[in-house]
Amino acid sequence: MNAALRPAVREEDEREAEPSAALVDSQSVKTTAVAGERGYDAAKKVTGRKRHILVDVLSLLIEVVVTKASVPEREGAKLLLTQAFQQQLERLALIWADGGYDGQPFADWVLEHCGWLVEIVKRSDDAKGFVVLPHRWIVERTFGWLYRFRRLSKDYEVLPETSEALIYAAMVRIMLQRLARNPAIYL
């Protein structure tokens, strides 16, 4: 459903049906379920799961993968991009990512397996405090939209696949409201 609605929303916004650039990021969330897959993200000090998402420049979800929080960003991104590559996104050529995905081996892997270039958007060393980075705010906005759904504020699910399905359902709702010209949910 997500893959069917995304082109319609893009065309409504006078864009090509398929994106030529996308953004990748991850978000660590706490889990409430005792059973199921979970891990510890030492960087963010969170025990739970990590949501890896790939979005287009309109903040529309292309792909999501939920893993243990202990999975490194680059490894989770490889799973994510492998699944996204299977969607046959012919126009996609560029992936923007933050410093957590830095490193030539990762960029080489993406180019070899998917044929996409990876561009790392880094924060300036001179910047102090909060700085809005070009392109990076787009994927953070998507996380903000998803966080407004109560079931997604924490990971309540036993299976990661259920979490992925709920994220897709939330994005479907956002896209349907966007197509219906009701901006209440995504502003």
Residue pairs with C-beta under 8 A, 6 or more apart in sequence:
1 168
1 172
2 61
2 168
2 171
2 172
2 175
3 87
5 172
5 175
5 176
5 179
6 56
6 60
6 61
6 62
6 175
7 17
7 18
8 175
8 179
9 58
9 60
9 175
9 178
9 179
10 16
10 17
10 18
10 19
10 56
10 58
10 60
11 17
12 178
12 179
13 58
15 58
16 91
18 89
18 90
18 91
18 92
19 56
19 57
19 62
19 89
19 91
19 92
20 91
20 92
20 93
20 94
21 56
21 57
21 92
21 93
21 94
21 95
21 96
22 54
22 55
22 56
22 57
22 62
22 84
22 92
22 94
22 95
22 96
23 54
23 55
23 56
23 57
23 95
23 96
23 97
23 135
23 136
23 138
23 139
24 52
24 53
24 54
24 77
24 80
24 81
24 95
24 96
24 97
24 101
24 139
25 52
25 53
25 97
25 98
25 136
25 139
25 140
25 143
26 50
26 51
26 52
26 53
26 73
26 76
26 77
26 100
27 50
27 51
27 53
27 143
28 41
28 44
28 46
28 48
28 49
28 50
28 51
28 69
29 46
29 48
29 49
29 50
29 51
29 69
29 152
29 153
29 154
29 155
30 46
30 47
30 48
30 154
30 155
31 38
31 47
31 48
31 49
31 154
31 155
31 156
32 154
32 155
32 156
33 155
33 156
33 157
33 158
35 158
36 157
36 158
36 159
36 160
37 49
37 67
37 68
37 159
37 160
38 47
38 48
38 49
38 68
38 69
39 47
39 48
39 49
39 50
39 67
39 68
39 69
39 70
39 71
40 46
40 47
40 69
40 70
41 47
41 48
41 50
41 69
41 70
42 70
44 69
46 69
47 69
48 69
48 154
48 155
49 66
49 67
49 68
49 69
49 155
49 160
49 163
50 66
50 67
50 68
50 69
50 71
50 73
50 76
51 64
51 65
51 66
51 163
51 167
52 64
52 65
52 66
52 67
52 73
52 76
52 77
52 79
52 80
53 61
53 63
53 64
53 80
53 139
53 142
53 143
53 167
54 61
54 62
54 63
54 64
54 80
54 81
54 84
54 95
55 61
55 62
55 138
55 139
55 142
56 62
57 135
57 138
58 138
59 138
59 139
59 141
59 142
59 145
59 186
60 142
60 171
60 175
61 142
61 167
61 168
61 171
62 84
62 87
62 89
63 80
63 81
63 83
63 84
63 87
64 80
64 164
64 167
64 168
65 76
65 79
65 80
65 83
65 164
66 155
66 160
66 161
66 163
66 164
66 167
67 76
67 79
67 160
73 100
73 101
74 100
74 101
74 103
74 106
77 97
77 101
77 106
78 106
78 109
78 113
81 95
81 110
81 113
81 114
81 116
82 113
82 114
84 92
84 114
85 113
85 114
92 116
93 115
93 116
93 117
94 116
94 117
94 118
94 119
95 110
95 116
95 117
95 118
95 119
96 119
96 120
96 121
96 135
96 136
97 118
97 119
97 120
97 121
98 120
98 121
98 122
98 133
98 136
99 120
99 122
99 123
101 118
101 120
102 120
102 122
106 118
107 117
107 118
110 116
110 117
110 118
111 117
111 118
121 133
121 134
121 135
121 136
122 133
123 131
123 133
124 131
145 170
145 174
145 185
145 186
146 152
146 167
146 170
146 171
147 153
148 185
149 166
149 170
151 166
151 170
152 166
152 167
152 170
155 163
157 163
157 166
173 185
174 185
174 186
177 183
177 184
177 185
177 186
178 186
